Amino acid sequence: MNILVIGATGTIGKAVLSALSPNHHVISAGFNSGDVTVDLSSKASIKDMYKTVGRVGAVVSTAGLGNFGSFSELDDAAYDLALKNKLMGQINLVRLGRDHVENGGSFTLTAGTLSRQPMPGSVVLSMANGALESFARSAALELDQGHRLNTVSPSFVKETMEVLGMDPTPGLSAADTAKAYVAAVEGDMTGKTLDAQDYAGGTNSRV
Ligand SMILES: NC(=O)c1ccc[n+]([C@@H]2O[C@H](COP(=O)([O-])OP(=O)(O)OC[C@H]3O[C@@H](n4cnc5c(N)ncnc54)[C@H](OP(=O)(O)O)[C@@H]3O)[C@@H](O)[C@H]2O)c1
């Protein structure tokens, strides 16, 4: 299957690319590099990407910007970034991609466990993640052409924790996180949130 991975140059995206590559042809998209470049915050850029890539069997997004920040200090720009990039950017991948995905194909977006397990400083990310899960759950009911739509909910990734100077012990590796994306692409679920922890062992206990 031809699979377009947006965010393929990132921490999770690189692992998803590696996990999908043995069995699929992966087209990588990133902001600065990749087979194609795209700016998720621009509908024109997303349209250009789809025009360049043509039809694919699946679209996977491991992109989406949003920052941590304390509630009392979050300004309009912090909300705008998460809303325009992580939330609407990924929603627009589905809205603008429907004619570029083959019958029976799928969209997989990235949310995150902060939607259900918030922490101080996670307000805008928790907001965007929760909205993405709800979007996928509801839009999946109306997609035609047999298209499926799911979100993956990663927990903190070990490699990211290391970069942030945190103890990575409680995290999930990017390689283990990638297993949920493979399950979303190769499975038959739709409208679901796939918790990366549930797929890390290679099983999918919730499906
Ligand atoms: N890492 C974690 O611990 C963790 C946990 C839960 C959820 N998540 C979520 O998982 C997703 C990926 O996280 P990550 O840590 O793998 O991110 P990352 O390492 O920072 O990688 C981000 C990827 O997105 C691309 N990108 C950046 N800005 C973009 C834009 N405007 N348009 C299109 N692509 C853009 C980057 O491309 P370039 O490399 O070309 O700039 C890169 O491929 C995010 O939605 C994040 O919130 C991450």
The ligand as an SDF file (V2000), in Angstrom:
LIG
                    3D

 48 52  0  0  0  0  0  0  0  0999 V2000
    6.8700   12.8500   21.5950 N   0  0  0  0  0  0  0  0  0  0  0  0
    6.0000   12.6440   22.5960 C   0  0  0  0  0  0  0  0  0  0  0  0
    6.3480   12.3190   23.7480 O   0  0  0  0  0  0  0  0  0  0  0  0
    4.5260   12.7630   22.3070 C   0  0  0  0  0  0  0  0  0  0  0  0
    3.5910   12.3160   23.2600 C   0  0  0  0  0  0  0  0  0  0  0  0
    2.2290   12.4380   22.9890 C   0  0  0  0  0  0  0  0  0  0  0  0
    1.8220   13.0120   21.7970 C   0  0  0  0  0  0  0  0  0  0  0  0
    2.7380   13.4340   20.9020 N   0  0  0  0  0  0  0  0  0  0  0  0
    2.2760   14.0380   19.6480 C   0  0  0  0  0  0  0  0  0  0  0  0
    2.8300   13.3190   18.5600 O   0  0  0  0  0  0  0  0  0  0  0  0
    3.0540   14.1950   17.4480 C   0  0  0  0  0  0  0  0  0  0  0  0
    4.4910   14.0620   16.9970 C   0  0  0  0  0  0  0  0  0  0  0  0
    5.3430   14.3230   18.0960 O   0  0  0  0  0  0  0  0  0  0  0  0
    6.9390   14.1880   17.9240 P   0  0  0  0  0  0  0  0  0  0  0  0
    7.5140   14.2990   19.2890 O   0  0  0  0  0  0  0  0  0  0  0  0
    7.2720   13.0130   17.0700 O   0  0  0  0  0  0  0  0  0  0  0  0
    7.2500   15.5450   17.1430 O   0  0  0  0  0  0  0  0  0  0  0  0
    8.6260   16.0340   16.5230 P   0  0  0  0  0  0  0  0  0  0  0  0
    9.7490   15.1040   16.7840 O   0  0  0  0  0  0  0  0  0  0  0  0
    8.7910   17.4690   16.9330 O   0  0  0  0  0  0  0  0  0  0  0  0
    8.3340   15.9780   14.9390 O   0  0  0  0  0  0  0  0  0  0  0  0
    7.3780   16.8050   14.3800 C   0  0  0  0  0  0  0  0  0  0  0  0
    7.1660   16.4380   12.9250 C   0  0  0  0  0  0  0  0  0  0  0  0
    6.1630   17.3100   12.3880 O   0  0  0  0  0  0  0  0  0  0  0  0
    6.7170   18.0630   11.3160 C   0  0  0  0  0  0  0  0  0  0  0  0
    6.1690   19.4240   11.3760 N   0  0  0  0  0  0  0  0  0  0  0  0
    6.5060   20.4430   12.2150 C   0  0  0  0  0  0  0  0  0  0  0  0
    5.7760   21.5300   11.9220 N   0  0  0  0  0  0  0  0  0  0  0  0
    4.9700   21.1920   10.8820 C   0  0  0  0  0  0  0  0  0  0  0  0
    4.0170   21.8870   10.1090 C   0  0  0  0  0  0  0  0  0  0  0  0
    3.6950   23.1710   10.3600 N   0  0  0  0  0  0  0  0  0  0  0  0
    3.4170   21.2340    9.0850 N   0  0  0  0  0  0  0  0  0  0  0  0
    3.7160   19.9480    8.8150 C   0  0  0  0  0  0  0  0  0  0  0  0
    4.5970   19.2190    9.5170 N   0  0  0  0  0  0  0  0  0  0  0  0
    5.2200   19.8490   10.5310 C   0  0  0  0  0  0  0  0  0  0  0  0
    8.2230   18.0380   11.5080 C   0  0  0  0  0  0  0  0  0  0  0  0
    8.8550   18.2640   10.2540 O   0  0  0  0  0  0  0  0  0  0  0  0
   10.3760   18.8420   10.1910 P   0  0  0  0  0  0  0  0  0  0  0  0
   11.2450   17.8170   10.8610 O   0  0  0  0  0  0  0  0  0  0  0  0
   10.6590   18.9530    8.7350 O   0  0  0  0  0  0  0  0  0  0  0  0
   10.3550   20.1570   10.9290 O   0  0  0  0  0  0  0  0  0  0  0  0
    8.4000   16.6250   12.0540 C   0  0  0  0  0  0  0  0  0  0  0  0
    8.3610   15.6940   10.9910 O   0  0  0  0  0  0  0  0  0  0  0  0
    2.6510   15.5980   17.9410 C   0  0  0  0  0  0  0  0  0  0  0  0
    1.3000   15.8280   17.5770 O   0  0  0  0  0  0  0  0  0  0  0  0
    2.7500   15.4720   19.4550 C   0  0  0  0  0  0  0  0  0  0  0  0
    1.8940   16.3720   20.1430 O   0  0  0  0  0  0  0  0  0  0  0  0
    4.0770   13.3330   21.1310 C   0  0  0  0  0  0  0  0  0  0  0  0
  1  2  1  0
  2  3  2  0
  2  4  1  0
  4  5  1  0
  4 48  2  0
  5  6  2  0
  6  7  1  0
  7  8  2  0
  8  9  1  0
  8 48  1  0
  9 10  1  0
  9 46  1  0
 10 11  1  0
 11 12  1  0
 11 44  1  0
 12 13  1  0
 13 14  1  0
 14 15  2  0
 14 16  1  0
 14 17  1  0
 17 18  1  0
 18 19  2  0
 18 20  1  0
 18 21  1  0
 21 22  1  0
 22 23  1  0
 23 24  1  0
 23 42  1  0
 24 25  1  0
 25 26  1  0
 25 36  1  0
 26 27  1  0
 26 35  1  0
 27 28  2  0
 28 29  1  0
 29 30  1  0
 29 35  2  0
 30 31  1  0
 30 32  2  0
 32 33  1  0
 33 34  2  0
 34 35  1  0
 36 37  1  0
 36 42  1  0
 37 38  1  0
 38 39  2  0
 38 40  1  0
 38 41  1  0
 42 43  1  0
 44 45  1  0
 44 46  1  0
 46 47  1  0
M  CHG  2   8   1  16  -1
M  END
$$$$
